[in-house]
Amino acid sequence: MRRTGGNQLMRSNQSATGMWFWEVDRVLLLLVLLLIAIGLVAVAAASPVSARRYSGGTHHVADLFYFWRQLVWVAVSVPVMILVSMLPVTFARRAALIGAGIFLLLLMLVPFVGAEVNGARRWINLGVSDLQPSEFLKPLFIVSTAWILSFRARDAELPMTLMLLVTGGLTGLVGVLLMMQPDFGQTIVFGTVWIILLVVSGISPAMIAGLIGTAMTGVIAAYFLYDTARIRIDSFLWPDKEKALAEHYQTDMAEKTLTAGGLFGTGPGSGQVKFKLPEAHTDYIFSVIGEEFGLLACAAIACLYVAIIARVLFKLFDEEDAFRLLAATGLAAQFGIQAVINMAVNTGLAPSKGMTLPFISYGGSSMVALSIGMGLLLAFTRRNPYLKRSPYTVRWSGT
């Protein structure tokens, strides 16, 4: 009786925090927080590698430098995720539209004012930290695309061809800007999520076939016209024996590091192969986890990503609002695709892409942007569990 009374008291709490607690998907939130905690442990394991790599002469980087900085980013990002998840759907959608416009403009400025790192110009130096506009644009652009495609659910007379041209034109613009940096991996993520959103929105089989053909044509064109894509594909599929050691050093070393610990790993802080691995705290952190915590830990992390995606899809089974369905599907797809690409690179199944592992890799832009995206996903999947689905009950619209 005491427990029932407590639940009734909590349900009667009409404050924003009280309503959020009962409406948010607490299972999904718990899974994400678990992933962030795992990420902190992984960055602590990889931090000494990068610290020693970037130390030299009179410049010394402390072994746990990247861990402490990541801890700061987590302290910023988690509250951001919670605050975004509390936003009403209409306000979240409008904020995403405005944000998409701002970061699209910043993406246009990157080739002119961006800082060059390892031959790529993807970041804008803000003094305190570097800002990567493409990371923030991803979730905001997905929500904006979902909003445009949802028009057809309200007006069936709108031609799907128009939706295809508008969203395809915007996606193409983003793709061109990304390839100028160059950032082929992010281009793949934007394009793939766009196709997924079109399929979910009800595009015809003929259009799906046309998109597949266009995508294949685009890849072929990129191979012949885009040097970065051609070099990456050639070095991965047909490695030059004389250049193989240099071209495949990162992926080969990532695979060796990943398998060095066997099933159960060498133990925290005991890895040695990881010190030969470049960018251990960002792109190749999954391999560091494999060496120190074992392949079983890597499998568990992969299962955690699958669980997050499955949880979102489960929540969307009975979703009736087209915008929510599209936006949540797109955000979940982006999250999953990014994780798959990173793990594929670490296992040698794909060429190096410069793609971080969501919520695990070190990075301020990545962590904050992912938190915004997950916050939006939590906002769009919020439900009031005490409203019965009945034709005689007024349903909460979330707006």
Protein Blocks (a to p, Z undefined) as FASTA:
>chain_A
ZZmmmmmmmmmpmbfklmmmmmpcfklmmmmmmmmmmmmmmmmmmmmmmmmmmgghjbcc
dfklmmmmmmmmmmmmmmmmmmmmmpcfklmmmmmmmmmmmmmmmmmmmmmmmcceehia
fbccehjaccdfklmmmmmmmmmmmmmmmmmmmmmkbcfklmmmmmmmmmmmmmmmmmmm
pcfklmmmmmmmmmmmmmmnopafklmmmmmmmmmmmmmmmmmmmmklmmmmmmmmmccf
klmmmmmmmmmmmmmmmmmnomnonbehiafklmmpghklmmmmmmmmmmmnojklmmmm
mmmmmmmmmmmmmmmmmpcbfklmmmmmmmmmmmmmmmmmmmmmmnopaccehiacehka
gcfklmmmmmmmmmmmmmmmgccfkbccdfkbccdehZZ
